[in-house]
Amino acid sequence: MPEFLNLLPPADALSIWLAALPSEPRVQAESCPTEEALHRILASDIHAPESLPPFARTTVDGFALRAADTFGATPGLPAYLTITGEILMGSGTELEIRTGQAALIHTGGMIPCGADAVIMLEDTQPARQAELEILKPAAVGQNILAEGEDVEAGQIVLERGMPIRAQEIGGLMALGFEQIDVARRPRVGILSTGDELVPPGRMLAPGQVRDVNSYTLAALVSMAGGLVSRRELLPDSCDQLQSALRRAFSEDDLVVVTAGSSVSDRDITAAVIDELGQPGVLVHGIQIKPGKPTILAVADGKPIIGLPGNPVSAFIIAGLFIPPILARMLGVKLSTITPVCRASLAVNIASTSGREDFVPVRLRYEETGWIAEPVYGRSNLIYTLVRADGMIRIPPHATGLAQGSTVEVQLYDPTHTVLRI
């Protein structure tokens, strides 16, 4: 069997792939209800149409007053102020605070004209009717949110290319944005090849296995912001692969092919991809385990990736390459942060110098902290991934990792709860 030539480190391979795409992604915008925009990518800058808060307001329950009237106040020698009224929540006020006066105000209430501080209720006590004792001095601006302190009118509050989180949805609603423009999700065509593959609902005949990769990859694509187009299962036929690949290439924004990426007499994927457009296959083989026979290509500005057929290899390679390429296509301007958990390695792990190894691990918690246990299994065993919470990377210059060493576990899913005790 022929060997791979010019194997590249994963980071170099990704750089080459990204560099072959247009420098400015052609992001198409679509309108989306703000409440449904979680994890979408902003397609345009958001300017604040008004200030937040739109008026000066108090952060506590207390009395609005002039700070100068409280200077020197102590419990033994309080300042005395006249209560002139109460400021109701949810409405404006025409009260004006003059020297020697105060007004009862509730959290969020509008600061009346003339007041420059709010003193908390617990720092006061009633004296005679409509009279108040101030037990400690207040500073100018105390317990007050100034108009525009959070956001000024006209300010860019969110930039295009930002992912929308829960807090961005709240911030947009605070400014009255019920609809926003987001980047259209790239359509990702997923093709699985192999004479042995059948749909999950079918009974297995001798020599057959159920399709795993297209469903695993579809979920990963959805998590990364893509719109899944899971296509038909394909036999190991050059003509059928060529036809299906051309159809996906014409309809989808990113094409993912699983299996058919090894160097053998059945390796037809690279040749078929090269026929789609320029520059064609850029990388065929990566210094990594698992996932060495990976294909990265760009045809006339459209990215294509060929993955190994083994579920573990396909999942790990897809997790390394698909999120950054989708982020580029969505116009994401921020660097992707990979959620990690620092843990102590439970056992020694051997590795081969000169390649990057990714090892699935499960996490357990002990009094000393998190412990990472390798989940061993061949790359065609899907439950190697199911039993794991994440993976650790062994760098190419290392020949392994020692028991007890601190490792960073790259979590497969940051929302996953580790239940093992």
C-alpha positions in Angstrom: 0.0 0.0 0.0 1.5 3.4 -0.9 2.3 5.8 1.9 1.3 9.4 2.4 3.8 12.0 1.3 4.5 15.4 2.8 2.4 14.9 5.9 1.6 18.2 7.6 1.0 19.2 11.2 -2.7 19.9 11.8 -2.1 23.6 12.4 -0.2 24.0 9.1 -2.8 22.0 7.2 -5.6 24.3 8.6 -3.6 27.4 7.7 -3.2 26.2 4.1 -6.9 25.4 3.8 -8.0 28.7 5.2 -5.5 30.6 3.0 -7.1 29.1 -0.1 -10.5 30.7 0.7 -11.4 34.3 -0.3 -9.8 36.7 2.2 -13.2 38.3 2.8 -16.0 35.7 3.2 -19.1 36.5 1.2 -21.5 36.5 4.2 -25.2 36.5 3.3 -27.5 38.1 5.8 -31.0 37.1 6.8 -33.4 38.5 9.3 -34.0 36.6 12.5 -36.2 37.2 15.6 -33.8 38.2 18.4 -35.3 35.7 20.8 -34.3 32.9 18.3 -30.8 34.2 17.6 -28.9 32.3 20.2 -25.5 31.1 18.8 -26.2 32.9 15.5 -23.6 35.3 14.1 -24.3 39.0 13.7 -24.2 40.1 10.0 -24.0 43.9 10.7 -23.0 46.3 13.5 -25.6 47.2 16.1 -25.9 50.9 17.0 -27.7 51.9 20.1 -30.8 53.9 19.1 -31.0 55.4 22.6 -29.0 55.6 25.9 -29.1 53.0 28.6 -30.3 53.7 31.1 -32.5 56.3 29.3 -32.7 58.3 32.5 -30.7 58.6 35.8 -32.1 55.9 38.2 -31.4 54.6 41.6 -29.8 51.2 42.4 -31.2 50.9 45.9 -34.3 51.6 48.0 -33.7 54.9 49.8 -34.1 58.6 49.7 -33.0 60.9 46.8 -31.3 64.0 48.2 -28.5 66.5 47.8 -25.2 65.0 49.0 -24.1 68.3 50.5 -27.0 68.1 53.0 -25.6 65.0 54.6 -21.9 65.9 55.0 -20.8 65.3 58.6 -23.9 63.3 59.6 -23.4 60.6 62.2 -25.7 58.5 64.3 -25.0 60.8 67.3 -25.4 63.9 65.3 -27.7 63.2 62.4 -28.7 65.5 59.6 -32.4 66.4 59.4 -34.2 66.6 56.0 -37.9 67.2 55.1 -39.6 64.4 53.1 -41.3 66.1 50.1 -42.9 63.0 48.4 -42.4 59.6 46.9 -41.2 58.7 43.4 -43.3 55.9 42.0 -41.8 53.0 39.9 -42.5 53.0 36.1 -43.3 56.7 35.8 -41.5 60.0 35.5 -41.5 62.6 38.3 -41.9 66.3 38.5 -40.4 66.5 42.0 -37.5 68.9 42.5 -35.2 68.3 45.4 -34.1 71.5 47.1 -31.7 72.1 49.9 -32.9 70.3 53.1 -35.2 68.0 51.2 -35.4 64.3 50.3 -37.8 62.0 48.4 -38.6 58.4 49.0 -37.4 56.3 46.0 -37.4 52.6 45.1 -34.8 50.6 43.2 -34.9 51.6 39.5 -36.8 54.8 40.2 -36.1 58.0 38.3 -33.8 60.4 40.0 -35.7 63.7 40.6 -34.3 67.1 39.5 -31.9 68.6 42.0 -30.9 65.3 43.6 -27.3 64.0 43.2 -27.3 61.0 45.5 -29.4 58.3 47.1 -28.9 57.1 50.6 -30.1 53.6 51.6 -33.0 53.2 53.9 -30.9 51.5 56.5 -28.8 54.6 56.9 -31.8 56.7 57.8 -34.6 56.6 60.4 -37.8 58.5 60.8 -37.9 61.6 63.0 -41.0 63.7 63.3 -43.8 63.6 60.7 -42.4 64.2 57.2 -38.9 64.5 58.7 -36.0 62.2 58.2 -32.7 61.6 60.2 -29.7 60.9 58.0 -27.2 58.8 60.0 -24.1 58.9 57.7 -22.9 61.1 54.8 -23.6 60.4 51.1 -21.3 61.1 48.3 -22.2 62.7 45.0 -23.4 60.1 42.6 -23.8 57.4 45.3 -26.3 54.6 44.4 -27.1 56.3 41.1 -26.9 55.0 37.5 -26.3 58.0 35.3 -28.1 58.4 31.9 -26.1 56.5 29.3 -23.7 55.0 31.9 -24.2 51.5 30.3 -24.6 52.5 26.7 -24.6 55.9 24.9 -27.0 56.7 22.0 -25.3 56.0 18.7 -22.6 53.8 20.2 -21.7 50.5 18.4 -22.7 48.0 21.1 -22.3 44.8 19.1 -20.0 44.3 16.1 -20.7 42.1 13.0 -19.1 38.7 13.3 -20.0 38.3 17.0 -21.7 35.1 18.1 -24.9 35.8 20.0 -25.0 34.6 23.5 -27.8 34.8 26.1 -26.5 38.1 27.4 -26.4 39.6 23.9 -30.1 38.7 23.5 -30.9 40.5 26.7 -28.9 43.5 25.6 -30.6 43.7 22.2 -34.0 43.5 23.8 -33.1 46.3 26.2 -32.5 48.5 23.2 -35.8 47.4 21.5 -34.3 45.1 18.8 -36.9 42.4 18.2 -35.3 41.5 14.8 -31.6 41.5 13.8 -29.6 40.6 10.7 -27.5 37.4 11.2 -25.2 35.5 8.9 -27.0 32.8 6.8 -25.9 29.4 8.0 -23.6 27.7 5.5 -25.2 24.6 4.0 -23.0 21.6 4.7 -23.4 18.5 2.5 -22.4 15.2 4.2 -21.7 12.2 2.0 -20.9 8.8 3.5 -19.4 6.1 1.3 -18.9 2.4 1.7 -20.4 -0.8 0.3 -21.0 -2.0 3.9 -23.1 1.0 5.1 -26.9 0.8 5.7 -29.3 3.3 7.3 -29.7 3.0 11.1 -33.2 1.6 10.9 -32.4 -1.4 8.7 -31.7 -4.9 10.0 -28.1 -5.9 9.3 -27.1 -8.5 6.8 -23.8 -10.3 7.1 -20.9 -7.8 6.4 -23.1 -4.7 6.9 -22.8 -1.9 9.5 -25.1 1.0 10.2 -24.2 4.5 9.2 -22.7 6.4 12.1 -20.6 9.1 10.7 -23.2 11.2 8.8 -25.3 11.5 12.0 -22.4 12.3 14.3 -21.0 14.8 11.8 -24.4 16.4 11.3 -24.7 17.1 15.0 -21.2 18.5 15.1 -22.0 20.8 12.1 -25.1 22.0 13.8 -23.2 22.9 16.9 -20.6 24.8 14.8 -23.3 26.9 13.2 -23.9 25.0 9.9 -27.1 23.9 8.2 -27.0 20.2 7.6 -27.6 18.6 4.3 -27.2 14.8 4.9 -27.1 13.1 1.6 -27.6 9.5 0.4 -25.3 6.7 1.4 -22.9 5.8 -1.5 -21.3 2.6 -2.5 -17.6 2.5 -3.3 -18.2 3.5 -6.9 -16.2 6.2 -8.7 -19.1 7.1 -11.0 -21.7 7.4 -8.2 -19.3 9.3 -5.9 -18.5 11.7 -8.8 -22.2 12.3 -9.5 -23.1 12.8 -5.8 -20.1 15.0 -5.1 -20.9 17.2 -8.1 -24.5 17.6 -7.0 -23.4 18.4 -3.4 -20.7 20.8 -4.7 -23.4 22.7 -6.8 -25.9 23.0 -3.9 -23.9 23.1 -0.7 -21.4 25.6 0.7 -19.1 23.1 2.3 -18.8 19.4 1.3 -17.8 16.7 3.7 -17.0 13.2 2.5 -16.4 10.3 4.9 -14.4 7.2 4.0 -12.6 6.9 0.7 -9.7 9.1 2.0 -7.1 6.4 2.6 -4.2 5.8 0.1 -5.2 2.5 -1.5 -6.6 1.1 -4.7 -10.1 2.2 -3.5 -9.1 5.8 -2.8 -11.0 7.6 -5.4 -12.1 10.7 -3.4 -9.0 12.8 -3.9 -9.1 12.2 -7.7 -12.8 13.1 -7.9 -12.4 16.2 -5.8 -9.5 17.4 -8.0 -11.9 17.5 -10.9 -14.3 20.0 -9.3 -12.2 23.1 -9.6 -9.0 25.0 -8.7 -6.8 24.7 -6.8 -8.2 21.3 -5.8 -6.6 19.0 -3.2 -4.3 21.0 -0.9 -3.6 18.5 1.8 -3.7 14.7 1.7 -2.3 13.3 4.9 -1.8 14.9 8.3 0.7 14.2 11.1 -1.9 13.1 13.5 -3.4 10.0 15.2 -6.1 9.1 14.6 -7.0 10.7 11.3 -3.9 10.7 9.2 -5.6 10.1 5.8 -7.4 13.4 5.7 -8.1 15.4 2.6 -8.4 19.2 2.5 -9.4 20.9 -0.7 -10.8 24.1 -2.2 -12.5 24.1 -5.6 -13.3 27.5 -7.1 -13.6 29.1 -3.6 -15.6 26.3 -2.0 -14.1 24.1 0.8 -14.2 20.3 0.7 -13.0 17.9 3.4 -12.5 14.2 3.1 -12.5 12.3 6.4 -11.5 8.8 7.3 -14.3 6.3 7.6 -13.6 5.2 11.2 -16.0 7.0 13.5 -13.4 8.1 16.1 -11.0 9.4 13.4 -13.8 11.2 11.5 -15.1 12.8 14.7 -11.8 14.0 15.9 -10.7 15.4 12.5 -14.1 17.0 11.9 -13.9 18.6 15.4 -10.5 20.1 14.5 -11.2 21.4 11.0 -15.0 22.0 10.5 -15.6 24.6 13.3 -12.9 26.9 12.2 -13.8 26.7 8.5 -17.5 27.4 9.3 -16.4 30.3 11.5 -14.5 31.7 8.6 -17.5 31.3 6.3 -19.9 32.9 8.8 -17.6 35.9 9.2 -16.7 35.3 12.8 -14.1 37.8 13.8 -13.3 36.4 17.2 -10.9 33.6 17.8 -12.5 30.3 18.8 -12.0 29.4 22.4 -11.9 25.7 23.1 -13.4 24.8 26.5 -10.8 22.9 28.5 -10.6 21.2 31.9 -7.3 20.8 33.7 -6.9 17.3 35.1 -4.3 14.9 36.4 -3.5 12.0 34.1 -4.4 8.6 35.7 -1.9 6.5 33.8 1.2 6.7 31.6 0.4 7.2 27.9 2.8 6.3 25.2 3.1 8.2 21.9 5.2 8.3 18.8 7.5 11.4 18.3 6.8 13.4 15.1 3.0 13.3 15.1 0.2 14.7 17.2 -1.8 12.2 19.1 -5.3 12.8 20.4 -6.5 10.4 23.1 -10.1 10.3 24.3 -10.4 10.5 28.1 -13.2 10.3 30.7 -13.2 12.6 33.7 -13.8 11.8 37.3 -13.6 14.0 40.4 -11.6 13.3 43.5 -10.6 15.3 46.5 -7.4 16.3 44.8 -9.3 17.5 41.7 -10.2 16.2 38.2 -8.6 12.9 37.0 -8.4 12.1 33.3 -8.6 8.4 32.4 -7.8 7.3 28.8 -10.5 5.5 27.0 -8.8 3.0 24.8 -10.2 1.5 21.7 -9.7 1.3 18.0 -10.7 4.2 15.8 -13.7 2.3 14.4 -15.4 1.9 17.8 -17.9 4.7 18.3 -18.4 4.0 22.0 -14.8 5.0 22.6 -16.2 8.5 22.0 -19.5 7.9 23.9 -17.6 6.9 27.0 -15.3 9.9 26.8 -15.8 13.5 28.0 -13.1 15.0 25.8 -9.6 14.4 24.5 -6.0 15.3 25.3 -3.4 16.3 22.8 0.1 14.8 22.9 2.4 17.2 21.1 4.6 15.9 18.2 7.9 16.4 20.1 6.7 14.1 23.0 7.0 10.4 23.3 4.2 10.2 25.8 2.8 11.7 29.0 3.6 10.6 32.5 1.1 9.5 35.1 0.2 12.4 37.4 1.1 15.1 34.9 -1.3 17.9 34.4 -3.2 17.8 31.1 -5.7 20.0 29.4 -8.8 18.0 28.4 -10.5 19.6 25.3 -14.2 19.0 26.1 -16.3 17.6 23.3 -19.3 19.5 24.5 -19.0 22.4 27.0 -22.7 21.9 28.1 -22.0 18.2 29.0 -22.3 17.4 32.7 -19.9 14.8 34.0 -21.9 12.5 36.2 -19.2 9.9 37.0 -18.2 9.9 40.6 
